[in-house]
Amino acid sequence: MITMTCLNRFFWAVALASAPLWAGAGPVLDRIQKDGTIVLAHRESSVPFSFLDADGKPVGYAIDLCLKLAEAVRKKLALDTLAHRFVQVTPANRMTMVEEGKADLECGSTTNNAERRQKVAFTVSHYIAGARYLVRADSAVQVVRDFRGQKLVSTKGTTPLKAVTRANSEYLLGITILEADDHARGVEMVEQGEADGFVMDDVLLYGLAAGRPDPSRFKVVGKFLTIEPLAIMLSKHDLEFKRLVDDEMKRLIQSREAHAIYDRWFNQPIPPSGRALNLPMNYLLKDFWKYPTDYVPG
């Protein structure tokens, strides 16, 4: 016999199952719908992912992807308009800004790894990079051991900094490890002779060198010190928001819209120098995008 209580539970379950995604959703979607604003974190000098153009406007590959994700959120929430509020972050505070709800999407060049996933979530990777070394054009350095007894700089709060610190200890190289507040400062230190090399994701090094007045003064050398799956960072406390973002990233990749955005920032002239990086998509990203997923090992 079906009682009224059973019927009530049944209809309540049906109502929940058929409710719009945002009804009773997590804190991110609730706030976005209430405020009509999505907060996008950007970087100052992570060329070509996220940086400031000559007018101080946030631009880049990750910014364009985030704007696509924001539009998917607008449509899902059935909002007529969705304002974009940009907030600048650094390697040192970017994770905290997302974790504390001060940014909804971190549109940059952040590595997705197990340590960070304890505090935040990541969507499908938009680049697979490897840490290498930016040195002056006349440098004889080729691998990390060649920096023995020299000065090597990296950016605070980054995985390449941890990796080179570990290599320095394991191989007893006696390298003086320096920390820069941002990527642009790291390049300046190499340019001005304050450091013998700058270790960072190779794609960022190419972009940073291209933006200098004389790119021929630099070269990128060495084997990969790390393999870095870079992804847009978001809160781990709103599963509906993450599902929406993941689905849109997969759609962008499978429709090849993401490929066109990649080409715009890696193979065509970009600000601030108007030069092209001329970096075709590497085999790691090509293979990863065949079956796009937010999962990365480790």
N, C-alpha and C positions, 0 to 999 in steps of 0.2 A: 504494500500500500504506500502511495506517495503522499506524504504529509505536506501541509502548507510550509513548514519549515524547510523541507527538502526543496520545494519549488522556489522558495525565496532564495535559497543558496544557489540553485541552478541559474536563476535569472541574474543574480548578482555576479556570478562567474562569467556569464555570457556578456554582461555589460562591461565588465573589466576587460575581457578579451577583445571586445570590439571598440573600446575607447580609443580616441586619438593617441598617437604616440606620446604627445606632450602632457596628457592628462595624468597628473600625479607622477610625472617623470622626475628625474634627479635634479640636483641643485643647478646645474649648468643650464639645461633647457628651460627650467622654470624661470631662472633669472633673465635669460635672453628674451623669453616671451613677455615677461613683465616690463622690462626696460626698453625693449625694441632695439637693443644694441648688443653687438658681439665684440668682445675685446680681443684684439690680435696683438700678440707680443712680437716684436721685431728686433733685429740686431742692427748695430751701427755699421759694421764693416765685414760682414760675412759674404763677400762677393763670390758668386753671383746669386746666392741663396736669399739673402736678406740684408739690405744695406740702404744708406741714404743717398739719394741723387743730389745733383747740384742745388736743388731747391729745398733740400732737407726732407723730401718725401720718401717714405719707406717703399722700396721697390725690390724686385728680385724673383727668382724662380719659386721659392717657398711662399713668398707673398702672393703671387698669382694663384698658386694652388690653394692657399688659405681663402682667397676671395671666392674661388669656385666652391669650396666647402661651405663658406658663409652663405652663398646663394642657395645651396641645397638645404641648409637650415631654415632660411627664410621661407622657402617653398613648403617645407614640411610643417612649419608652424603656421602656415597660411597668413603670413604677415604681408601687408602691402609694401612696406619698406623695412629694411634692417640696416641700421647705422653701423659703421665700422669705427671703433675707437682703437687707435694704435697706442701701444705703450712700449717704450724701449727697454730692453733687458740686456744683461751681460751674461757671460758664461757662469759667473759666480751666483747670480740671483735668478736665473731663468726658471729653474726647477721649483724654487720656492714660490715664485709668482703664480705658477700653475697650481701647485699644491695648495696654496692658500686662497685660490679662486680669484686672484687679481688679474688673471689672463685666461681666456677660454681656449685659445690655440696658440702655441708657440711656433711661429713661422720662421724657422732658421735652419741650422745645420747641426742639430743635436743627435748624438749617437744613441740608439736604442740598445740598452744592455740590461742585464738582470738586476744589477744594483739599483739603477734608476727606476726600474719597473716596480720596485717595492714602494715607491712613493707616487709615481705618476704612470700614465698610460701613453702608448704610442700607436699611431695608425700605420698604414702600409708605408714601407720605406720609399722615399722619393729619390734616394741616391745611395750607392754603395761606394764608399771612398776608402782610401788607405793613407795612413800617416807617412809622410816623407819629409824631406828637409829642403828648406829654402836657404841658399847660400849665395855669397857674392860670386860673380862670374869667373873670377880668377881662383876660386877655391879648389883644392885638390880632393876634398871630401867626397866619398862615395857611399859609405855605410856608417852606421852609428859608431863603430869602433874607431873610425878616423877622427872622431871628435875627442879622442883621449886627451885629457889635460886642457881642453878648450872650454868655451862658454857656449851653452845651448839654451835658447829661450823657447818657452811655449806659453800658451794662454792659461790663466788661472781657471780652475774648474773644468778642465777638458780631459778627455781620455788620452790624447797623445802625451799630455804632461805626465799622467800616471805611468804610461807605458815607458817613456824614456827614463823616468826616475827609476823604474824597476830594472830596465836594462843597464843603467849606469851602476846600480848596486850589484847585479848578478855578474857582470863582466869586469867589475873593479876598474872602471875606466877613468875615474877621477874627474869626470865632467862637472863643471859648475853649472847647475841647473838654475836658470833665471825664470821668473814669472812676469808676464806682461798682463796688464789689465784688459787689453783687447787685442784683436789680431793686427790692427793697423800699427799699434805700438811695437808688436813683435817684429814686423818688417822694418820699421824705423831703426830698431836696435841693431839689426843686421846691416842696414844701409850705413849707419853711423859708426860701425865698428865696435859697438857695445857688446855684441854677441857674434859668434862665428856661424851660427845657423839658427833657424827657426823651424821647429818641428810642429806640423799641423797636417790636417787632411789635405792631400795633394791638390784637390780641386780648388780649395780655398787659397792655397799658395799661388796657383796659376792666376787666379782672379786678382789677388792682392798685388802680385808683380805687374800684371797688365795695367793696373791703376796707377802705378808710379810714373813720374815724369820720364824716366828712362828705363823701361823694362829690361833692356839688354844688360843691365848691371847685375841681374840675378839669374839663377838657374835653379831648377828643382831636381834633386838627386836622390839616390838611394832606393833600396827595396822597401816594400811595405813593412813598416814597423807594426802596424795593426790593420785589421779590416773593419771598417766602420759602416754599419747600416744606419743611414741618417733618416730621421722621420720627424713628422710634426708631432709635438707633444701636447697632451690634453689630460684632463682630470681622470683619475681612475675611479671616481665616486659617482659617475653618471653613465651607466651602461647603455642607456638608450641613446645618449649623445654620441658615445663611442661607436655604437652600431651604425648610426647615421653617417658619421664621418668615414668609417671604414667602407661602407657600401658606396659612398660617393667617390672615394679614392679608387676603389676597384673599377667603378664605372668610367672614371676619367682615363684610367690605364687601358681598359679593354676597348674603349671607344677611340683610343689613340689621341684624345685631347691632351693628355699629359705629355705625350711624345712631342706634340707641337709646342707646348709650353717649354719643354726641355730645349728644343731646337732654338727657340727664341732667346734663351739666356746663355746657351753654351756654344752656339755656332753662328750667331749674328752679333753685330756690334752692339755693345751695351754701355750704359753710363758707368762711371763718370768720364772715362777716357774716349768712348766711342770706338773702342777696339773690340774685336771678337776673340773669345778664348780659344775657339777652334778645337773643342773637346767633344768628339763624337761619343755617344753613349757606350760605356765600357761593357764588356761581356758579362760582368757580374750583375749589372742592373738589367741587361737584356734578359738574362736567364731568370732573374728574380721576378720580373714582370710577366713572364709567361704564365705564372700561377700566383698572382698577387695575394699576399697575406700579411697580417700584422705580426705573424710569428717570426722570430729570429732566434737561432740557438744561442745559448750562453746568457 
